[in-house]
Amino acid sequence: MMPILTQYCHLFRLIPKFYVVIVVLIILSACGTLEKKSILLSPGDDKNKVLEVMGTPDDRQFQGKNEVWQYCVTGAGFGYHDYRIIWFYDSHVTGITSYKDSTPASSCKGHFKSIRWEDAPDRTLEIRNR
């Protein structure tokens, strides 16, 4: 009877380690998700494509035909939050920029940068093939 009990005790000691490994893998899988998603976008993509790839933005600002969607991941790396800014002109992507914030013990959603419209990427008005 004792050897069976010893086997079960050994299994119970492994279970907490298993859960710790699973939790660590889940946390690490969140690293770089904005980078992996934003690499799928190109200049000229429309808002629907951005919604498909990135999802609903966490912050939105606009001025005339210029628009910005911001996305963030809390705790994307060790001690920082990761942000992506998707720039639009006339509903089409003109560029993507990124930044990081290391405000301790906080959510990324409270630390979006105010947009400086003069930092907007240059835009292509029209491309014609000859």
C-alpha positions in Angstrom: 0.0 0.0 0.0 2.8 2.4 0.8 4.5 2.2 -2.7 1.3 3.3 -4.4 0.9 6.3 -2.1 4.6 7.2 -2.7 3.9 7.2 -6.5 0.9 9.5 -6.1 2.9 11.9 -3.9 5.5 12.1 -6.6 2.8 13.0 -9.1 1.4 15.8 -6.9 4.9 17.3 -6.6 5.1 17.5 -10.5 1.7 19.2 -11.0 2.7 22.6 -9.5 5.8 22.6 -11.7 3.7 21.8 -14.7 1.4 24.8 -14.0 4.4 27.1 -13.5 5.8 26.0 -16.9 2.4 26.6 -18.6 2.0 30.1 -17.0 5.5 31.1 -18.1 4.9 29.9 -21.7 1.6 31.9 -21.8 3.4 35.0 -20.6 6.3 34.7 -23.0 3.9 34.0 -25.9 2.5 37.6 -25.4 6.0 39.0 -26.1 6.3 40.7 -29.5 2.7 40.1 -30.5 2.3 43.7 -31.8 5.5 43.3 -33.8 4.4 40.0 -35.3 1.0 41.5 -36.3 2.2 44.9 -37.5 4.7 43.3 -39.9 1.7 42.0 -41.9 0.7 45.5 -42.7 1.9 47.6 -45.7 1.5 51.2 -46.8 -1.7 51.6 -48.7 -3.7 49.0 -46.7 -7.1 50.1 -45.7 -8.7 50.2 -42.3 -10.5 46.9 -42.7 -7.2 45.1 -43.3 -5.7 46.8 -40.1 -8.8 45.7 -38.1 -8.4 42.1 -39.4 -4.7 42.0 -38.5 -4.5 44.1 -35.4 -8.0 44.1 -34.0 -9.8 47.1 -32.5 -7.5 49.9 -31.6 -6.9 50.9 -27.9 -6.7 54.6 -28.8 -7.8 56.6 -31.8 -7.0 60.2 -32.7 -7.7 62.2 -35.9 -7.2 65.5 -37.5 -8.8 66.2 -40.9 -7.9 63.2 -43.2 -5.1 62.2 -40.9 -5.8 59.5 -38.4 -3.9 57.4 -35.9 -4.7 54.1 -34.2 -2.6 53.1 -31.2 -2.2 49.6 -29.9 -0.5 48.4 -26.7 0.6 45.3 -24.8 1.0 45.5 -21.1 4.2 43.8 -19.9 5.4 42.9 -23.4 8.9 42.5 -22.1 10.7 42.7 -18.9 9.6 45.9 -17.3 8.1 47.7 -20.3 4.9 48.1 -22.3 5.0 47.9 -26.1 3.1 50.3 -28.4 2.4 50.6 -32.1 1.0 53.6 -33.9 -0.7 53.0 -37.2 -0.8 56.2 -39.3 -3.5 56.7 -41.9 -4.2 59.4 -44.5 -7.6 59.3 -46.2 -8.3 55.8 -44.6 -5.1 54.2 -45.9 -2.0 53.2 -44.0 0.9 55.6 -44.5 3.3 54.2 -41.8 3.8 52.4 -38.5 5.9 53.7 -35.6 6.6 52.1 -32.2 7.6 53.2 -28.7 8.0 51.6 -25.3 7.0 52.8 -21.8 8.4 51.5 -18.5 5.9 52.9 -16.0 6.0 50.3 -13.1 2.9 48.5 -11.8 0.6 49.9 -14.5 -1.5 49.1 -17.5 -0.3 50.3 -20.9 -3.7 51.8 -21.7 -3.2 54.8 -19.4 0.1 55.8 -21.0 -0.6 56.5 -24.7 1.5 59.3 -26.2 -0.3 62.4 -27.5 0.1 62.4 -31.2 2.3 65.1 -32.8 0.9 65.4 -36.3 4.1 66.8 -37.6 5.6 63.4 -36.9 3.2 61.8 -39.4 5.0 59.8 -42.1 5.1 61.3 -45.6 2.3 60.0 -47.8 2.2 59.0 -51.4 -0.5 60.8 -53.2 -0.5 58.6 -56.3 1.6 56.1 -58.1 1.4 55.8 -61.8 3.0 53.1 -64.0 4.2 54.2 -67.4 
